[in-house]
Amino acid sequence: MKSENTPFRGGPLDGRELPVLLGPTGHPPKWYEVPVPDAGGGPATVYAYRRAPAGYSKRLGIQRGWVYEFAPGGRERFTPKWPWTRRRSES
């Protein structure tokens, strides 16, 4: 499996660059979760990081890789937006 050194911004991993496994498309996963064990033996705290573009080149506007940004609210729940499940307007 291929991996890529990906920088982290914000949160407890701020400024670090860790190797992250790439998927079949060559991109790192959209979310990266870091479990941190509790010192008192309680449940682990999970820090979530969201993938974002690292920047763009000046001349052609080509993306320059990925960076993970800290999401203090945790991982967002994905709900598909199906057109047949929207609320009907009350008339």
N, C-alpha and C positions, 0 to 999 in steps of 0.2 A: 504494500500500500504506500502511496505517496503521501508525504506530509510537507507542510509549508510553515515557516516561521511567521507567526501572525502577532502583531503588537496589540496590546490591550490598553484601553483608556478608561480612567475612572475606577472607583471601587478599590478593593484590596489588591488587585493585580495591576494597578496603574503603573505604566512605564515598563512592564515586563514584556518579553517576546517569547512565546511558547510555540513548540511544534504542534500543529493541529492537523489531523488526518483529513485528506481531501476525499470528496465523494467521487462517483463515477463521471461527473461532468467536469471535475477539476476545481470545484469550488469548495471552500470549507462550509460546515453546516451553518444554518441561519442563526441558531442559538447555541451558546456554549455555557454549560452549567458547571459550577465549581462547588462541590460539597465540602464544607469545613466542619470537622467534628467539634462538638462542644467539650470544653475542658471538664465540666462536671459530669459527663457521661450522658447528657440528655440528647435529644434529637439534633442531628447535624443541620447547620444553617447552609442553605443553598443560594449562592450568588449567581445571577443570570447576566449574560452578556449577549448583546444583539450584534450581528454582522452588519457592517456599513462600509461603503466605498472609502478607500484610504485617500483618494484625491484623483484629480484628472490632469492630464498633460496640458500645457498651455496651447500648443499649436493645433493638435488634432482633437483634443478633448477625449483622449482614450483613458479609460480607468486604470489606475495604478495599484491594483491589488485591493486587499481587504484589511479592515481593522475591526476589533471587537470593542463596542462601547457598553459601559455599565448601564444596566436597567434596574434602578432602585426599586421599582414596583414589582419586579419579578418577571417571569415569562408571561407574555400575553397569550390568552387563550384564543386559538384559531377557530372561528366559526364560519363555514362557507355561506356565502350570500346567494342563496338560490332565488331566482325570480318568482317562483310560485309560493314562497313562504313569506313574502312581505305582507305587512299589515294592510288591510283594505281601509281606505278612507271612509269615515262615517259620514253619510249624507242624510 
